[in-house]
Amino acid sequence: MAYNLSEEEELILATVRRFLEREVAPVASEMEHLNEYPTEIVEHMKEMGLFGANVPEAYGGQDLSYTVFAMIFEEISRVWMGLAGILGTHCVLCDVLARFGTEDQKQRFLPILARGDKRGAICLSEPDAGTDLQAIRTTATRRGEYYFINGSKMWITNGRRAELMLLLTKTDKDAKPAYEGMTAFIAEKGEPGLTISRDIDKLGYKSLETCELLFEDFRVPAENLIGGREGQGFKQVMTGLESERINVAARGLGIARASFEEAIKYSQQRRTFGKAICEHQAIQLKLADMATKIERKTAASAATSKPAWRSCSRPRRRRNALSKPCAYSEAMVTPRIFRSSAITATRRC
């Protein structure tokens, strides 16, 4: 079933596109190569309300449908995927809080997250636990009105600049199955015991930090235990990651679109054997194949994220899992058009 955008949703997307074209596109490539954090751009994103995209209106957010949510991430990634990373993990924290937080937690945190006054990170992965989150070793031990966190987290996007963290721990290391002993917290920076040990160098996806975090008796108030109950963290986090899968798949689609547009431009400029390479049938077939697959993924993305599927569901998880590699794979076709120009420093896409 096709999803028809409302006038308000059309206006939101048009505003995002205009912002990206005027303020982001002219500086994105240079800032990415310089590994420079886009402070002013992030401030404009706050003013536009993008950090409250999936926060309920009752707490100051926009409460956008997942279709529009995905389309915003697609548009951002088409211009500069680094910005999508700054926004993406923040939205996961907002999603978990909106779904599972106590009313007090929602009142305390969602309005400031929606305004972007404080931004969020998700602290899940560890050096020996990535996809297999049940293997985490970070512990939370209660003493009075506080939990004390000990352990480490790895590959944390926004780890240096985020002020609030979705922190997954084990409150019962001996629980069987392991997920029943996992508990999630909203951790606020400022308490002693948290060390940002290093920024992890990356080949791409620059301008936003990816960090290693160390916790040594880091104190978190018991009132920041999400939902107020121990042992619910795994369910809460895995449900929240559904929104991340949507935005990551949308990022892939945005990158594929940008790659296709650049390939079209280059094929019209590059000449071999007396004519533009876009006039050679071999290149035309590659471009046509890219266009067909991108359109197919666009349709699949709309179906995956339509508002009727707001709850966690296996079909949506399957579609998200399939759409991510398919969308990103189309971006990888582009070097076949650019050839050697694709890997030289002179072409800065």
C-alpha positions in Angstrom: 0.0 0.0 0.0 1.4 3.4 -0.9 1.8 6.0 1.8 0.6 9.4 0.9 2.4 12.3 2.6 0.3 15.0 4.3 0.9 18.7 3.5 2.7 19.1 6.8 5.0 16.1 6.0 5.7 17.4 2.5 6.7 20.8 4.1 9.0 19.1 6.6 10.8 17.2 3.9 11.1 20.2 1.7 12.6 22.2 4.6 15.1 19.4 5.3 16.1 19.3 1.6 16.5 23.1 1.4 18.6 23.1 4.5 20.8 20.3 3.2 21.3 21.9 -0.2 22.1 25.4 1.1 24.0 24.8 4.3 25.4 21.3 4.3 26.2 20.3 0.7 28.7 23.2 0.1 30.8 22.2 3.2 30.2 18.5 3.7 33.1 17.1 1.6 35.7 19.4 3.1 34.6 18.9 6.7 34.5 15.1 6.2 38.1 15.1 4.9 39.3 17.4 7.6 37.5 15.3 10.3 35.8 18.5 11.5 32.7 18.3 13.8 29.8 20.3 12.2 28.9 22.4 15.3 27.0 25.1 13.5 25.1 22.6 11.3 24.1 20.7 14.4 22.8 23.9 16.0 20.6 24.4 12.9 19.3 20.8 13.2 18.3 21.6 16.8 16.4 24.7 15.7 14.6 22.6 13.0 13.4 20.1 15.7 15.2 17.1 14.1 16.4 15.8 17.4 12.8 15.4 18.4 11.8 13.5 15.2 10.6 10.4 17.1 9.7 12.0 20.4 6.0 12.1 21.2 4.3 15.6 20.9 3.3 15.5 24.6 7.1 15.8 25.4 7.9 18.4 22.9 8.8 16.3 19.9 7.4 15.9 16.4 6.3 12.3 16.6 6.9 11.7 12.9 5.7 8.6 11.2 8.4 6.1 10.5 8.0 6.7 6.7 8.9 10.4 7.1 11.6 9.5 9.7 13.2 7.2 7.1 12.9 9.8 4.3 14.7 12.4 6.5 17.6 10.0 7.1 17.7 9.2 3.4 17.9 12.9 2.5 20.6 13.6 5.1 22.7 10.6 4.0 22.4 11.6 0.3 24.3 14.8 1.2 26.5 13.7 4.2 26.1 10.5 6.1 28.1 11.8 9.1 25.1 14.0 10.1 22.9 10.9 10.1 25.2 9.3 12.6 24.9 12.3 14.9 21.2 12.1 14.8 20.7 8.3 14.6 21.9 7.1 18.0 20.2 10.0 19.7 16.9 8.8 18.2 17.4 5.3 19.5 17.7 6.6 23.1 14.6 8.7 22.5 12.7 5.6 21.2 13.7 3.5 24.2 12.7 6.2 26.6 9.3 6.9 24.9 8.5 3.2 24.9 9.8 1.9 28.2 10.7 4.9 30.5 8.7 5.7 33.6 6.6 8.9 33.4 9.1 10.6 35.6 11.9 9.6 33.2 10.0 10.8 30.2 9.2 14.2 31.8 12.8 14.7 32.9 14.6 13.6 29.7 12.4 13.6 26.6 11.9 17.4 26.4 15.6 18.2 26.6 16.4 15.5 24.1 13.7 16.7 21.7 15.2 20.2 21.8 18.7 18.8 21.3 19.8 20.6 24.5 21.4 17.3 25.5 22.2 14.7 22.9 22.2 11.0 23.3 24.5 8.0 22.7 23.9 4.3 23.0 26.5 2.3 25.0 25.9 -1.3 24.1 28.9 -2.9 22.3 32.1 -4.0 24.1 35.4 -5.3 22.8 34.1 -8.9 23.0 30.4 -8.3 22.5 29.0 -6.6 19.5 26.0 -8.4 17.8 26.0 -10.9 20.7 24.9 -8.4 23.3 24.2 -11.2 25.8 28.0 -11.6 26.1 28.6 -8.1 27.6 30.6 -7.9 30.8 29.8 -4.4 32.1 28.1 -4.7 35.5 25.8 -2.6 37.6 25.8 -3.1 41.3 23.3 -1.4 43.6 24.4 0.3 46.7 21.6 2.3 48.4 20.0 4.7 45.9 22.7 4.3 43.3 24.1 1.7 40.9 27.8 1.6 40.3 28.9 0.7 36.8 32.1 -1.1 36.0 33.3 -2.2 32.6 34.0 -0.8 29.1 32.1 0.1 26.0 33.5 0.2 22.5 32.7 1.9 19.2 30.4 4.5 20.8 29.1 7.0 18.3 28.7 10.5 19.9 30.6 9.1 22.9 32.5 12.4 23.5 29.8 15.0 22.8 26.6 13.2 24.0 25.5 14.2 27.5 23.0 11.3 28.0 23.7 7.6 27.4 21.6 4.5 27.0 23.8 2.1 29.0 23.3 -1.6 28.9 24.7 -3.6 31.8 24.4 -6.9 33.7 22.8 -6.7 37.1 22.8 -10.5 37.4 25.9 -12.1 35.9 24.6 -15.7 36.6 21.2 -15.3 35.1 20.1 -18.1 32.7 19.3 -17.2 30.0 21.7 -14.3 30.2 19.3 -11.7 28.8 17.2 -12.0 32.0 20.0 -10.4 34.0 20.5 -7.4 31.7 19.4 -3.9 32.7 19.5 -0.6 30.9 20.0 2.9 32.4 19.9 6.5 31.3 23.4 7.6 32.4 24.2 11.3 32.7 27.8 12.5 32.3 29.3 14.5 35.2 29.8 11.8 37.8 33.3 10.6 38.5 34.4 7.2 37.1 33.8 7.7 33.4 36.8 8.0 31.1 36.6 8.5 27.4 39.9 6.7 26.8 40.3 7.3 23.0 38.7 8.3 19.8 38.8 5.4 17.3 40.3 6.2 14.0 38.1 5.4 10.9 38.7 5.2 7.2 35.4 7.0 6.6 32.3 8.2 8.4 34.3 11.0 9.9 33.4 14.3 11.6 31.6 12.5 14.4 33.5 10.7 17.1 33.5 6.9 17.7 35.0 6.3 21.2 36.0 3.8 23.8 34.4 4.4 27.2 35.7 3.1 30.5 33.6 2.9 33.6 35.1 2.5 37.1 32.5 2.8 39.9 30.6 5.2 37.7 27.5 6.2 39.7 24.0 6.2 38.2 20.9 7.1 40.3 18.5 4.2 40.8 15.7 6.4 39.5 17.5 6.3 36.1 16.9 2.5 35.7 14.7 2.5 32.6 11.2 1.4 33.4 12.1 1.0 37.1 12.7 -2.8 36.8 15.9 -4.8 36.6 16.2 -7.5 33.9 14.3 -5.7 31.2 17.3 -4.1 29.4 17.8 -6.6 26.6 14.2 -6.4 25.5 14.2 -2.6 25.7 17.4 -2.2 23.8 16.5 -4.7 21.0 13.2 -3.0 20.5 14.9 0.4 20.3 17.3 -0.9 17.7 14.3 -1.4 15.4 14.3 2.3 14.8 18.0 2.3 14.2 17.6 -0.5 11.6 15.1 1.7 9.8 17.4 4.8 9.8 20.5 2.7 8.8 18.7 1.2 5.9 17.5 4.7 4.9 21.1 5.9 5.0 22.1 3.2 2.6 19.4 4.3 0.2 20.5 7.9 0.5 24.1 6.9 -0.3 23.0 4.8 -3.2 21.0 7.7 -4.6 23.9 10.1 -4.2 26.3 7.6 -5.9 23.9 7.1 -8.8 23.5 10.9 -9.3 27.3 11.4 -9.3 27.7 8.4 -11.7 25.2 10.0 -14.1 27.1 13.3 -14.1 30.4 11.7 -14.6 29.2 9.5 -17.4 28.0 12.6 -19.2 31.4 14.4 -18.8 33.9 11.6 -19.4 34.6 10.8 -23.0 36.1 7.7 -24.7 36.3 6.8 -28.3 34.9 10.1 -29.4 31.7 10.2 -27.2 30.5 10.5 -23.6 30.7 7.1 -21.8 27.0 7.3 -21.1 26.5 6.6 -24.8 28.2 3.3 -24.5 25.8 0.4 -24.0 27.8 -1.2 -21.3 27.6 1.9 -19.2 23.9 2.4 -20.0 23.2 -1.1 -18.7 25.0 -0.5 -15.4 23.2 2.8 -14.9 19.9 1.3 -15.7 20.4 -1.6 -13.3 21.4 0.8 -10.5 18.3 3.0 -11.2 16.0 0.0 -11.2 17.4 -1.4 -7.9 17.3 2.0 -6.2 13.6 2.4 -7.1 12.9 -1.1 -5.9 14.6 -0.3 -2.5 12.7 3.0 -2.3 9.4 1.1 -2.5 10.6 -1.5 0.0 11.7 1.2 2.4 8.2 2.8 2.3 6.6 -0.5 3.0 9.1 -1.3 5.8 8.5 1.9 7.7 4.9 2.7 7.2 3.1 3.9 10.3 1.0 0.8 10.7 4.2 -1.1 11.7 5.1 1.1 14.6 5.4 -1.9 16.9 8.3 -4.4 16.9 7.6 -7.1 14.4 9.5 -10.0 12.8 8.4 -9.0 9.2 9.8 -5.5 9.7 13.0 -6.9 11.1 13.5 -9.2 8.1 12.8 -6.3 5.7 15.3 -4.1 7.5 17.9 -6.8 7.5 17.5 -7.3 3.8 17.2 -3.6 2.8 20.5 -2.5 4.4 22.9 -4.6 2.4 20.9 -4.2 -0.8 20.8 -0.4 -0.6 24.5 -0.1 0.3 25.5 -2.5 -2.5 24.2 -0.1 -5.1 26.6 2.6 -3.8 29.4 0.1 -4.4 28.5 -0.2 -8.1 29.6 3.5 -8.7 33.3 2.8 -8.9 32.6 0.7 -12.0 31.6 4.0 -13.7 34.3 6.2 -12.2 37.1 3.6 -12.5 40.4 5.0 -11.3 38.9 8.4 -10.6 36.9 6.8 -7.8 40.0 6.1 -5.6 42.0 9.3 -6.2 42.2 12.3 -3.9 41.2 14.6 -6.7 37.6 13.4 -6.7 36.1 14.4 -3.4 32.5 13.1 -3.2 
